[in-house]
Amino acid sequence: MSMNNPAKPNIRTVGLFGRYKDKNVGQVLYGLCDFVHQRGLAAIMEQQTATLVGKPEVRALPLASIGAEIDIAIVIGGDGTLLNVARNLAPFDVPLIGVNVGRLGFLADISTDNMLQVIGAVLDGDFQTEERFLLHADIVRAGEVIHTFNPLNDVVLNKGMLARLIEFETYIDGSFVSDTRADGIIVATPTGSTAYALSAGGPILHPTLPAIILVPICPHTLSNRPLAVNSDSQIEIVLTDEQEAHVTFDGQSTYTVRPQDRVRVRRADHPVTLIHPSNRNHYEVLRKKLLWGAKL
């Protein structure tokens, strides 16, 4: 749900996160840390981020535990960095602000040029919030869960390195949907609808829509089209091929699956809350990032 939040948030401690191994991010974080302290707030850096800054007086904590100590997270990087941080902070109900030093920036949508102005306004209570749900994915082998992941964008079953199709069955809420031969299939949230799913011909969903999309990747049967289902659906994909395949989560983690393994996907229990400038418009972002109406 997207809403304006005119009330000043109860923020005492700010968590700072940056894209790893990027020295330019370190300079941005250095200035941001001083800005937070000037406003009388405490700052805690994620442990790996702290190595970019070199401020020994700033407290640092591991990503797995920092969520319990902070009231808001500021992420300097691209969408990939924000995805990683968001997944880890979701159980702690910590809202996130994304400052973009990457490429597209659908999620991390604040520019470094006006970063301090926008963040200052947020700390004063001038912002809008947007709730995004994650997926919960289990890989099941012989009835036993062998791997679990909570992606914000998507779960992708793909053929891996071999240039041949794989075969899999899809079930929704226990009902058989299809037997498919394709390069794979993408199960995506509305957030992920502008990622890999978009490149594979899937629809763009509004971020707050309670839906999950299933997008086949290069299906052999051309009538096999993207499918949108309720976000309360229980999705199961069974690898019926004789070869191994791969499941990737948010394009950042991968796991090898064997024939007859099952990939079970549902809506995760904990959502993510993103904070945006109060004047942000979703459709303006789409026009800008996807170059709608641009003359080529």
N, C-alpha and C positions, 0 to 999 in steps of 0.2 A: 504494500500500500504506500502510495506517495502522499506526502502531506507537508504543509508548511508548519514550522515549529517556532512560533514567536517567543516562547518562553526561554529564558536563559538556561542553558543546560547546566547541570550540577557537575562541573568538570574541575577536578583538582589535579589529576595526573594524566599526562599525555604520553602515549606510547609512540615511539618513532621507529620507522622501518624503512630500509632502503634496499635497492637492487644490489645484490652482491657483486663484488669485483668491479664496481664502476666508480672510479675516483671522482668523476664529475658529480655523482650523487652525494659523495662525501662532503663536498663544498656546500651543496644545498642544505644538507642536514646540519652542518655546522651553524649556518645562519639561522635555521629554523629552531635549533636548540636554544640559542641565545634569545630568540623572539619569545619562546615559551617561558623562559626564566624571567624575562622582563615583565611579563604579565602576572608574575607571582605564582606561577604554576610549577609543579614538579614534572620532570621529564625522565622517562625510562627508555633506554634503547634496547632493541632486540640485540642479542649477543653478537651475532655475525655482523650486523649493521654497525655496531660500535667500533669494529676494527677499521671502518672506512673513515671515521671521524677523528679519532685520537684525542678524545676529551676524557681523561681519566677520572674527572670529578663527576661524570654522569654515570648513574647506576645502569647496569646492563643485566638482562635476564634472558634465558633461552626462550625460543619461540613457543615451546610447549607450555610454559608456565607464566609468561608475561601477561596473558589475558586476565588473570585473576587480580592484577595489580593496577590496571589502567582503566580510565573512564572513556577514552577515545583513542583511536589509532590513526596516525597520519602516515601514509605509505608513499614513498618517493620511488618512482619507477614506471613501469608500464603495466598493462593489464595482467601480464603473467605474474608479476610480483604481487599485485593486489590479490589475484586468485589464491596464491599460496598463503598469504597472510589471512585472508578472509576465511579459508577453510579451517585454519587453526584457531581463530578467534570466535567462530560461530558458537561453540558451547558456552562461551563466557558472556555472550550478548553485548559485545563491544562494537559500537558503530565505527565505520571507517571513512576516511577521506582519502581520495587518491590524487596525487600530484603527478602529472604525466611527463616523463622524460623518455618515453618509448616512442612507438609509432602511432597506431590508430587511437588508442585511448578512449574506448567506449566506457570503461569503468573508471579509470584514472583520468578524470576530465578537467582537472584544474591545471592551468599553465603555470610554469615557474615564474613567468613575468609578473603575474598578479597574485602569487601564492600567499604572501603575507597579508595582503588586503583581504582576500577571501577567507583565509583561516582566522584572521582577526574577527571578521564578521560572524563566522561560525561560533567562535568562542563567546561572542556577545549574544548569541541566540538567533542570529539571522541566517536561516538555512532551511532546506527541505530534506526530508528523509524518504528513503525508498527501501522496502523490504524485498529481498531476493531469496528464493528458496534454493537449497542445494539438493543434490541427489544422494541417496545411500545405495551403494552397489556392493553386492556380495558375489564372489566367484565360488561356486559350489561344485565339488568333485566327489562323486560317490556318496552323496548325501551330507557331506561335511563342508562347512564354510572354511575355505583355505586362504581367502584374501578379502579385505574390506577397504573401501575408500569412499570419501564423501566429496565428490566434485561439484563445483559451482557451474561449470559450463556443460560438460558432456562426458558420456561414457561411449567409447568407440570400440567396436569389434572389427578388426581388420585382418587382411590376409598376410600381413608381414612382408617379407622380402621376395617371396615367390610371385611371379607374374601370372597368376592363375586365380580363378574364382574360388571362393569357399562356399559351403552350403550350411545353412542354419535355419532353425525353426523359431518363430516368434509367437509368444503367448501373451495375452493381456487379461489379467484377472482370471487366469486359469483357462481361458478360452483360446483355442488354436486360431491364429490369424493367418499365417502364411509359411510356406516352405520356400526359401529364397536362395538363389545363387547370385552372388555379387562379390564385389571387393570387400564388402563389409556393411555395417550399419551404425548409425550415430543415434544415440538417445540423448536428447539435449533439453535443458531448461530454457525458459525465455531468455535468460542471460546468454546462454550458449547459442541462441538462434542467430546471432550475428557473428559467430565464429566459424568453425569447420562446417557446421550444418548449412550455413549460408552458401559456402563455396560448393557444397554438394547439391544445391538446388532447393534447399528447404526454405520455409517461410520465415519472415521476421515477425516475432511475437512481441507484443508490448511487455516490458519487464515485469509488470505486476499481474499478468494473465495467469490464472491457475491451470496451466497446461504443460504437457511434456510432448515433444515431437520425436518421431522416429523417422529418420531419413536414410534410405538405402544409398550405398555408395556404388555407383556404376552397376546397377542391377542388370542381369542378363535379360529379364523380361521388362520391356520398356513401360508396361502398364503398372509396374510396381512403383507407386508414388509415395511421397512423404505423408505421414499420418500424424494428426494431432489428437491427443487423448487427455482426459482429465488428470490433473496432477495427483489425485488420490489413487491412480491406477497402479497395479502391481505388474511390472513388465518382466518377462523371462525370455531369454534368448539361449537356445541350445545349439551348440556346435555339433552338427551331424556329419561334418566332413571327416575324411580319413586323415587329414593333415592337421598339424598344430596351427594355431592362430594367435593373435595378440589382442589384449584389451588395454586401451590407454585411457587415462583419466585426466581431463583438462589439458591434454597434450604434454603433461609434465611427469607422469608416472606410467609405467607399463608392466603388464604381467602376461606370461605365456599361458594359454589355455590349450587343453587337449581335447580330442574327440569325446563327445558326450558331456563335457563340462557345461555348466549352466551359469549364465550371468543374470542375476536377479537385481532389478533396479526399482526403487520406489523413492518417494519424496522423503528427504531427511527430516529428522525431528527438529533440528535447530536451523532457523534462517539466518541470513546475514543482513545487517542494516547498513546501507550506504548513505553518506551525507553528501549533498550537492549544494552549490550556491543557490540562493533563493530564486534567482532569475533563470535557472537552467530549464531548457525546453527539450524534451526527448526527441521531437521531430526535427528540431534544429540540429541536434547532434547527428541524427541520421543523414540529413542533407549534407552536412559538412564532412563527415567521415566517409560516406559512400559517394560523394561528389554528384548527388542528384541535381540535375539541371545544369551541370557544368558544361560549357562548350568545349568540345575537344578539337 
